[in-house]
Amino acid sequence: MRVVRFGFGARVAAAFGALALLLVALGIEVSLSVEDIHIEVRRVMEEHREEAFSRDILHEMTMFKGRMESLGDSRPSNEQRESFRAFMREAERCLIELESGPIGDDPSREEHVESESRLLGALRDDIGTLQRAIDANSPELAELVEVARRHAYVLNEEMREESRNTGTAMREEARRVRLAVLATTAVALAVLALLSWMFWRSVVKPVQALRAGVKRISGGDLGHRVPVHSNDEVGELAREFNRMSDELHGMRTGLEQRVEERTREFVRAARLAGLGTMAAGIAHEINNPLASIASCAEGLERRLAKGAVDGEAQREYLRIIAKEAYRAHEITSRLLDFARAENGVRVSFGAEELMRELRVLLEHRLRSRQLELDVQIETELPRLSGNPSEVKQVLLNLIHNAIDASPQGGRVMVRWTREGGDVRTEVEDQGPGIPVELRERIFDPFFTTKEPGQGTGLGLAIVHRIVTAHRGRVDVLDTGHGALFRIQLPLE
């Protein structure tokens, strides 16, 4: 195994580490910025509070001055002096609120605090002086009120200016925080995009190539190789995949050679076995008529030697010899039909015309067995493409077998239907059916369930060969009240 010093895992870890550092930096920056904004918000709120109280003090002083101006040169009455004391009490209350300051640390700037303290001290002195002047009904009361009002005006203007400055400072701080967060976020997104590209290039793309390679190899292309683009763990995986593909290719080549050798041996053995089976079947089937011919010839020869044969006996012997000779001829003809490889010319034909011809050929046998041929053809059944003579031979063999199996007075059913892209033909009898253990052998050459001398065992073998040559299939089923042969032939 090749050792990778800085493989994909290390690169991903480094990229994720850098991203984590950026996120930590972003978190610290946001935390500090939030604290700064919090201070600015407190400062703005405090300045608004101070502005409101300074405005109230200015209002009280202005009201006091207006009352004094309405008196002119006359002295204020006791009732008027009581209203002046009310102005001073309200102004003193606002002054106390201003001097008490905010809860906790004062967020205001130091230079503002110094100026504020100086003006508040002056106002405190002015209010004390005014209260003594009101009590003494001093003639200098109007001048003292004007001095206090000017101090209140200066304080209010400074408070308003500071409030505007703190609002501007807070907006600037918010803008700075927004830019810092956006910059840090942009860097984090860039690192994330770089990490995603690295992951796609180093993992996703090679894995897609490996998946495509697996599909091609599973499809049989064992010579396919995936490209190796790196020396990391994914590249090592691609190299191991190619080595596995080489080994599979070598194993398949060797296996194909061994299979080819075993197939040739198997085909050779199967041919010999098939030849032996066919030879045994031919010998068995031909021996019966030959034995009958030989027996009749020997019997006729003995009677002729004794001079005890008459014309009727001679004709009987000759009739049997001719019958058995024709039987041997039938066996060889069917054997030739079974061995014929060519299927003839394929033409288009319909089920109706085929069944009309079969009815004529089967009419005598059906009448002699008192059987009914029930033919059911689906409406608008498509025409078939094939060799109509061979298909007719298939149906003729199956219907002959159904006639032999059905009891007298019964019925043989033939159904034609469409099943998807096939035409299904079913031939059903009312006989005893075919046992399960015999169904796998009924299409073998020379296998028959009929009595000796009643069949050659080649009819169903010929049916199977013709249906297979037409790219169809034939099955046998047991309906519980007879045997059913089902043939499926493709439309095209």
C-alpha positions as CSV (number, residue, x, y, z in Angstrom):
1,M,0.0,0.0,0.0
2,R,1.4,3.4,-1.0
3,V,1.8,5.9,1.8
4,V,0.2,9.3,1.1
5,R,1.9,12.0,3.2
6,F,-0.7,14.7,2.4
7,G,-3.6,12.9,1.0
8,F,-7.2,13.9,0.5
9,G,-8.1,13.4,4.1
10,A,-5.3,15.8,5.3
11,R,-6.4,18.4,2.7
12,V,-10.0,18.2,3.7
13,A,-9.0,18.5,7.4
14,A,-6.8,21.5,6.6
15,A,-9.6,23.2,4.6
16,F,-12.2,22.5,7.4
17,G,-9.7,23.8,10.0
18,A,-9.3,27.0,8.0
19,L,-13.1,27.3,7.7
20,A,-13.5,26.7,11.4
21,L,-10.9,29.4,12.2
22,L,-12.8,31.8,9.9
23,L,-16.1,31.0,11.7
24,V,-14.5,31.5,15.1
25,A,-13.1,34.9,13.9
26,L,-16.5,35.7,12.6
27,G,-18.1,34.8,15.9
28,I,-15.6,36.9,17.9
29,E,-16.1,39.9,15.5
30,V,-19.8,39.6,15.7
31,S,-19.7,39.3,19.5
32,L,-17.4,42.4,19.9
33,S,-19.5,44.4,17.4
34,V,-22.7,43.5,19.2
35,E,-21.2,44.7,22.4
36,D,-20.1,48.0,20.7
37,I,-23.6,48.5,19.3
38,H,-25.1,47.7,22.7
39,I,-23.0,50.5,24.2
40,E,-24.0,52.9,21.4
41,V,-27.6,52.1,22.0
42,R,-27.3,52.7,25.7
43,R,-25.6,56.0,24.9
44,V,-28.3,57.1,22.5
45,M,-31.0,56.2,25.0
46,E,-29.2,58.1,27.8
47,E,-28.7,61.1,25.6
48,H,-32.4,61.1,24.6
49,R,-33.3,60.9,28.3
50,E,-31.0,63.8,29.2
51,E,-32.3,65.8,26.3
52,A,-35.8,65.3,27.5
53,F,-35.1,66.4,31.1
54,S,-33.0,69.4,29.9
55,R,-35.9,70.4,27.6
56,D,-38.2,70.2,30.6
57,I,-35.9,72.5,32.6
58,L,-35.7,74.9,29.7
59,H,-39.5,74.9,29.5
60,E,-39.9,75.6,33.3
61,M,-37.4,78.5,33.0
62,T,-39.1,79.9,30.0
63,M,-42.5,79.8,31.7
64,F,-41.0,81.5,34.7
65,K,-39.5,84.2,32.6
66,G,-42.8,84.7,30.8
67,R,-44.6,85.2,34.0
68,M,-42.0,87.7,35.2
69,E,-42.2,89.7,32.0
70,S,-46.0,89.8,32.4
71,L,-45.6,91.6,35.8
72,G,-43.5,94.4,34.4
73,D,-42.1,96.6,37.2
74,S,-44.6,95.5,39.8
75,R,-43.8,93.0,42.6
76,P,-45.2,89.5,42.4
77,S,-48.0,88.6,44.9
78,N,-47.8,85.7,47.3
79,E,-49.9,83.6,44.9
80,Q,-47.6,84.4,42.0
81,R,-44.5,83.6,44.1
82,E,-46.1,80.2,44.9
83,S,-46.4,79.4,41.2
84,F,-42.7,80.5,40.8
85,R,-41.8,78.0,43.6
86,A,-43.7,75.3,41.6
87,F,-41.6,76.1,38.5
88,M,-38.5,75.7,40.6
89,R,-39.6,72.5,42.2
90,E,-40.3,70.9,38.8
91,A,-36.9,72.2,37.4
92,E,-35.2,70.9,40.5
93,R,-36.8,67.5,40.0
94,C,-35.6,67.3,36.4
95,L,-32.2,68.5,37.6
96,I,-32.0,65.7,40.1
97,E,-32.9,63.2,37.4
98,L,-30.1,64.5,35.2
99,E,-27.6,64.4,38.1
100,S,-28.6,60.9,39.1
101,G,-27.5,59.6,35.7
102,P,-28.2,56.1,34.2
103,I,-28.3,52.8,36.1
104,G,-24.9,51.3,36.0
105,D,-21.9,52.8,34.1
106,D,-22.5,56.1,32.2
107,P,-22.1,55.3,28.5
108,S,-21.6,59.0,27.6
109,R,-18.2,60.2,26.5
110,E,-15.9,61.8,29.1
111,E,-15.8,65.2,27.5
112,H,-19.6,65.3,27.4
113,V,-19.8,64.2,31.1
114,E,-17.4,67.0,32.1
115,S,-19.4,69.7,30.2
116,E,-22.6,68.3,31.5
117,S,-21.4,68.3,35.1
118,R,-20.3,71.9,34.8
119,L,-23.7,73.1,33.4
120,L,-25.6,71.0,35.9
121,G,-23.6,72.7,38.7
122,A,-24.4,76.1,37.3
123,L,-28.1,75.3,37.1
124,R,-28.0,73.9,40.6
125,D,-26.6,77.3,41.8
126,D,-29.1,79.2,39.7
127,I,-32.1,77.3,41.1
128,G,-30.8,77.8,44.7
129,T,-30.4,81.5,44.1
130,L,-33.8,81.8,42.5
131,Q,-35.5,80.0,45.4
132,R,-33.9,82.4,47.9
133,A,-34.8,85.4,45.7
134,I,-38.4,84.2,45.5
135,D,-38.6,83.9,49.2
136,A,-37.0,87.4,49.7
137,N,-39.2,88.9,46.8
138,S,-35.9,90.3,45.4
139,P,-36.1,93.0,42.7
140,E,-33.4,91.1,40.8
141,L,-35.6,88.1,40.2
142,A,-36.1,88.8,36.5
143,E,-32.3,89.0,35.9
144,L,-31.7,85.8,37.8
145,V,-34.4,83.9,35.8
146,E,-32.8,85.1,32.5
147,V,-29.4,83.8,33.7
148,A,-30.9,80.4,34.7
149,R,-32.8,80.2,31.4
150,R,-29.6,80.8,29.4
151,H,-27.8,78.1,31.3
152,A,-30.8,75.7,30.7
153,Y,-30.8,76.7,26.9
154,V,-27.0,75.9,26.6
155,L,-27.5,72.6,28.4
156,N,-30.4,71.6,26.2
157,E,-28.5,72.5,23.0
158,E,-25.5,70.5,24.2
159,M,-27.8,67.6,25.0
160,R,-29.4,67.8,21.5
161,E,-26.0,67.9,19.8
162,E,-24.8,65.0,21.8
163,S,-27.9,63.0,21.0
164,R,-27.4,63.7,17.3
165,N,-23.8,62.7,17.5
166,T,-24.5,59.5,19.3
167,G,-27.2,58.6,16.7
168,T,-24.6,59.2,13.9
169,A,-22.0,57.2,15.8
170,M,-24.4,54.3,16.2
171,R,-25.2,54.3,12.5
172,E,-21.5,54.3,11.7
173,E,-20.8,51.5,14.1
174,A,-23.7,49.5,12.6
175,R,-22.2,50.1,9.1
176,R,-18.8,49.0,10.3
177,V,-20.2,45.9,11.9
178,R,-22.2,45.1,8.7
179,L,-19.1,45.5,6.5
180,A,-17.0,43.4,8.9
181,V,-19.6,40.6,9.0
182,L,-20.1,40.7,5.2
183,A,-16.3,40.6,4.6
184,T,-15.8,37.7,7.0
185,T,-18.8,35.9,5.5
186,A,-17.5,36.4,2.0
187,V,-14.2,34.9,3.0
188,A,-15.9,32.0,4.7
189,L,-18.1,31.4,1.6
190,A,-15.0,31.5,-0.6
191,V,-13.3,28.9,1.5
192,L,-16.4,26.8,1.5
193,A,-16.6,27.1,-2.3
194,L,-12.9,26.1,-2.5
195,L,-13.6,23.2,-0.2
196,S,-16.6,22.1,-2.3
197,W,-14.6,22.3,-5.5
198,M,-11.8,20.2,-3.9
199,F,-14.4,17.7,-2.7
200,W,-16.0,17.5,-6.2
201,R,-12.7,17.2,-7.9
202,S,-11.1,14.8,-5.4
203,V,-14.1,12.6,-4.5
204,V,-17.3,13.2,-6.4
205,K,-15.7,13.1,-9.9
206,P,-13.5,10.0,-9.2
207,V,-16.4,8.2,-7.5
208,Q,-18.6,8.9,-10.6
209,A,-15.8,7.5,-12.8
210,L,-15.7,4.4,-10.5
211,R,-19.4,4.0,-10.6
212,A,-19.4,4.2,-14.5
213,G,-16.5,1.7,-14.5
214,V,-18.5,-0.7,-12.3
215,K,-21.5,-0.4,-14.6
216,R,-19.3,-1.2,-17.6
217,I,-17.6,-4.1,-15.9
218,S,-21.0,-5.5,-14.7
219,G,-22.1,-5.2,-18.3
220,G,-19.2,-7.4,-19.4
221,D,-16.5,-4.9,-20.4
222,L,-13.8,-6.2,-18.2
223,G,-11.1,-4.4,-20.2
224,H,-12.4,-1.0,-19.0
225,R,-10.0,1.1,-16.8
226,V,-10.8,4.2,-14.8
227,P,-8.4,7.2,-15.0
228,V,-6.2,7.9,-12.0
229,H,-5.8,11.7,-11.4
230,S,-4.2,11.8,-7.9
231,N,-1.9,10.1,-5.5
232,D,-4.3,10.3,-2.6
233,E,-6.6,7.7,-1.1
234,V,-9.1,8.1,-4.0
235,G,-6.3,7.6,-6.5
236,E,-5.2,4.5,-4.7
237,L,-8.8,3.2,-4.8
238,A,-8.9,3.8,-8.6
239,R,-5.6,1.9,-8.9
240,E,-6.9,-1.0,-6.8
241,F,-10.1,-1.0,-9.0
242,N,-8.0,-1.3,-12.1
243,R,-6.0,-4.1,-10.6
244,M,-9.2,-5.9,-9.7
245,S,-10.5,-5.4,-13.3
246,D,-7.3,-6.9,-14.7
247,E,-7.6,-9.9,-12.4
248,L,-11.3,-10.3,-13.4
249,H,-10.4,-10.0,-17.0
250,G,-7.7,-12.7,-16.7
251,M,-10.0,-14.9,-14.7
252,R,-12.8,-14.6,-17.2
253,T,-10.4,-15.3,-20.1
254,G,-9.2,-18.5,-18.4
255,L,-12.8,-19.4,-17.4
256,E,-14.0,-18.9,-21.0
257,Q,-11.3,-21.2,-22.3
258,R,-12.1,-23.9,-19.8
259,V,-15.9,-23.5,-20.5
260,E,-15.2,-23.7,-24.2
261,E,-13.2,-26.9,-23.7
262,R,-15.9,-28.4,-21.4
263,T,-18.6,-27.3,-23.8
264,R,-16.9,-29.1,-26.7
265,E,-16.6,-32.2,-24.6
266,F,-20.2,-31.9,-23.5
267,V,-21.5,-31.4,-27.0
268,R,-19.5,-34.3,-28.2
269,A,-20.8,-36.5,-25.4
270,A,-24.4,-35.2,-25.9
271,R,-24.2,-36.0,-29.6
272,L,-23.0,-39.5,-28.9
273,A,-25.7,-39.9,-26.2
274,G,-28.3,-38.5,-28.6
275,L,-27.1,-40.7,-31.4
276,G,-27.3,-43.7,-29.1
277,T,-30.8,-42.8,-27.9
278,M,-32.0,-42.2,-31.5
279,A,-30.4,-45.4,-32.7
280,A,-32.0,-47.3,-29.8
281,G,-35.4,-45.7,-30.6
282,I,-35.1,-46.4,-34.3
283,A,-34.1,-49.9,-33.7
284,H,-37.0,-50.4,-31.3
285,E,-39.6,-48.9,-33.6
286,I,-38.3,-50.5,-36.8
287,N,-37.8,-54.0,-35.2
288,N,-41.6,-54.3,-34.5
289,P,-42.7,-54.1,-38.1
290,L,-39.6,-56.0,-39.3
291,A,-40.4,-58.8,-36.9
292,S,-44.0,-58.9,-38.1
293,I,-42.8,-59.0,-41.8
294,A,-40.2,-61.7,-41.0
295,S,-42.8,-63.8,-39.1
296,C,-45.3,-63.5,-41.9
297,A,-42.7,-64.3,-44.6
298,E,-41.5,-67.4,-42.6
299,G,-45.1,-68.6,-42.0
300,L,-45.9,-68.1,-45.7
301,E,-42.7,-70.0,-46.7
302,R,-43.6,-73.0,-44.4
303,R,-47.1,-73.2,-45.8
304,L,-45.8,-73.0,-49.4
305,A,-43.2,-75.8,-48.6
306,K,-46.0,-78.0,-47.3
307,G,-48.3,-77.0,-50.1
308,A,-51.0,-76.2,-47.6
309,V,-51.5,-72.5,-48.4
310,D,-54.6,-71.2,-50.1
311,G,-55.2,-67.9,-51.8
312,E,-57.0,-66.3,-48.8
313,A,-54.2,-67.1,-46.4
314,Q,-51.6,-65.9,-48.9
315,R,-53.5,-62.6,-49.3
316,E,-53.7,-62.2,-45.5
317,Y,-49.9,-62.8,-45.1
318,L,-49.2,-60.3,-47.9
319,R,-51.6,-57.7,-46.4
320,I,-49.8,-57.9,-43.1
321,I,-46.4,-57.6,-44.7
322,A,-47.6,-54.5,-46.7
323,K,-49.1,-52.9,-43.6
324,E,-45.9,-53.4,-41.6
325,A,-43.8,-52.1,-44.4
326,Y,-45.9,-48.9,-44.6
327,R,-45.6,-48.6,-40.9
328,A,-41.8,-48.7,-41.2
329,H,-42.1,-46.1,-44.0
330,E,-44.2,-43.9,-41.7
331,I,-41.5,-44.1,-39.0
332,T,-38.7,-43.1,-41.3
333,S,-40.8,-40.3,-42.8
334,R,-41.6,-38.9,-39.4
335,L,-37.9,-39.2,-38.5
336,L,-37.0,-37.2,-41.5
337,D,-39.6,-34.6,-40.6
338,F,-38.1,-34.3,-37.1
339,A,-34.6,-34.0,-38.4
340,R,-35.4,-31.4,-41.1
341,A,-33.7,-28.1,-40.1
342,E,-35.3,-25.7,-42.7
343,N,-38.7,-24.2,-41.9
344,G,-39.7,-23.3,-45.4
345,V,-41.0,-19.9,-46.6
346,R,-42.7,-17.7,-44.1
347,V,-45.9,-16.1,-45.2
348,S,-48.8,-14.3,-43.6
349,F,-51.8,-16.5,-42.8
350,G,-54.9,-16.4,-40.6
351,A,-56.4,-18.7,-38.0
352,E,-59.8,-19.0,-39.7
353,E,-58.5,-20.4,-43.0
354,L,-56.1,-22.7,-41.2
355,M,-58.9,-24.2,-39.1
356,R,-61.2,-24.6,-42.1
357,E,-58.5,-26.8,-43.8
358,L,-58.0,-28.8,-40.5
359,R,-61.8,-29.5,-40.2
360,V,-61.8,-31.1,-43.6
361,L,-58.8,-33.3,-42.7
362,L,-60.3,-34.3,-39.3
363,E,-63.9,-34.7,-40.3
364,H,-63.7,-38.5,-40.8
365,R,-61.9,-39.2,-37.5
366,L,-64.2,-37.0,-35.5
367,R,-67.3,-38.6,-36.9
368,S,-66.0,-42.1,-36.3
369,R,-65.3,-41.2,-32.6
370,Q,-68.5,-39.2,-32.3
371,L,-66.5,-36.2,-31.1
372,E,-67.2,-32.5,-31.6
373,L,-64.5,-30.0,-32.5
374,D,-65.2,-26.7,-30.7
375,V,-63.1,-23.9,-32.3
376,Q,-63.1,-20.4,-30.6
377,I,-61.3,-17.6,-32.4
378,E,-61.0,-14.1,-30.9
379,T,-62.5,-11.4,-33.0
380,E,-60.1,-9.2,-35.0
381,L,-57.2,-11.7,-34.2
382,P,-54.1,-10.5,-36.1
383,R,-52.6,-12.6,-38.8
384,L,-49.5,-14.7,-38.1
385,S,-46.2,-14.8,-40.0
386,G,-44.7,-18.2,-40.5
387,N,-45.0,-21.5,-42.3
388,P,-48.7,-22.4,-42.4
389,S,-48.0,-26.0,-43.4
390,E,-45.8,-26.6,-40.4
391,V,-48.3,-24.8,-38.0
392,K,-51.0,-27.0,-39.6
393,Q,-48.9,-30.1,-38.8
394,V,-48.5,-28.9,-35.2
395,L,-52.2,-28.5,-34.7
396,L,-53.0,-31.8,-36.6
397,N,-50.7,-33.8,-34.3
398,L,-52.1,-32.2,-31.1
399,I,-55.8,-32.6,-32.2
400,H,-55.1,-36.3,-33.3
401,N,-53.7,-36.9,-29.8
402,A,-56.7,-35.1,-28.2
403,I,-59.1,-37.3,-30.3
404,D,-57.2,-40.5,-29.2
405,A,-57.5,-39.3,-25.5
406,S,-61.1,-38.1,-25.5
407,P,-64.0,-40.5,-24.8
408,Q,-66.7,-41.1,-27.4
409,G,-69.3,-38.4,-27.4
410,G,-66.9,-35.8,-25.9
411,R,-65.5,-32.6,-27.2
412,V,-62.1,-31.3,-28.4
413,M,-61.6,-27.6,-27.9
414,V,-59.3,-25.3,-29.8
415,R,-59.0,-21.6,-28.7
416,W,-57.2,-18.8,-30.5
417,T,-56.6,-15.5,-28.4
418,R,-54.2,-12.7,-28.4
419,E,-51.8,-12.4,-25.4
420,G,-49.7,-9.2,-25.6
421,G,-47.4,-9.5,-28.6
422,D,-48.2,-13.2,-29.0
423,V,-51.0,-15.4,-30.4
424,R,-52.0,-18.1,-28.0
425,T,-53.5,-21.4,-29.3
426,E,-54.8,-24.0,-26.8
427,V,-55.9,-27.6,-27.6
428,E,-57.8,-29.2,-24.8
429,D,-59.2,-32.7,-24.5
430,Q,-61.5,-34.5,-22.1
431,G,-59.2,-37.5,-21.5
432,P,-57.4,-38.7,-18.3
433,G,-54.7,-36.0,-18.5
434,I,-50.9,-36.5,-18.3
435,P,-49.3,-37.4,-15.0
436,V,-46.9,-34.8,-13.6
437,E,-43.9,-37.2,-13.7
438,L,-44.3,-37.7,-17.5
439,R,-44.8,-34.0,-18.5
440,E,-41.1,-33.3,-18.8
441,R,-40.5,-36.3,-21.1
442,I,-43.5,-36.0,-23.5
443,F,-41.5,-33.9,-26.0
444,D,-38.6,-36.3,-26.1
445,P,-38.2,-38.3,-29.3
446,F,-39.6,-41.8,-29.3
447,F,-41.4,-41.2,-25.9
448,T,-45.1,-42.2,-26.0
449,T,-47.8,-43.2,-23.6
450,K,-49.7,-45.1,-26.2
451,E,-49.9,-48.9,-26.5
452,P,-47.0,-50.6,-28.5
453,G,-47.6,-50.3,-32.2
454,Q,-50.1,-47.3,-31.7
455,G,-47.5,-44.5,-32.0
456,T,-44.0,-43.6,-33.0
457,G,-43.2,-41.2,-30.2
458,L,-42.2,-38.5,-32.7
459,G,-45.4,-36.5,-33.0
460,L,-44.8,-34.2,-29.9
461,A,-41.1,-34.0,-30.6
462,I,-41.9,-32.6,-34.1
463,V,-44.4,-30.2,-32.5
464,H,-41.8,-28.9,-30.1
465,R,-39.2,-28.5,-32.9
466,I,-41.6,-26.5,-35.2
467,V,-42.9,-24.2,-32.4
468,T,-39.3,-23.5,-31.3
469,A,-38.3,-22.8,-34.9
470,H,-41.1,-20.2,-35.0
471,R,-39.6,-18.5,-31.9
472,G,-42.5,-19.7,-29.8
473,R,-43.1,-22.1,-26.9
474,V,-45.3,-25.0,-26.1
475,D,-46.5,-26.1,-22.6
476,V,-48.7,-28.8,-21.3
477,L,-51.1,-28.3,-18.4
478,D,-53.5,-30.5,-16.5
479,T,-57.0,-28.9,-16.2
480,G,-58.3,-31.6,-13.8
481,H,-60.6,-33.0,-16.6
482,G,-58.1,-33.5,-19.4
483,A,-54.8,-32.3,-20.9
484,L,-54.3,-28.8,-22.3
485,F,-51.5,-28.0,-24.8
486,R,-50.7,-24.2,-25.0
487,I,-48.8,-22.8,-27.9
488,Q,-47.6,-19.1,-28.0
489,L,-46.3,-17.8,-31.3
490,P,-45.0,-14.2,-31.7
491,L,-47.0,-11.9,-34.1
492,E,-43.8,-10.7,-35.9
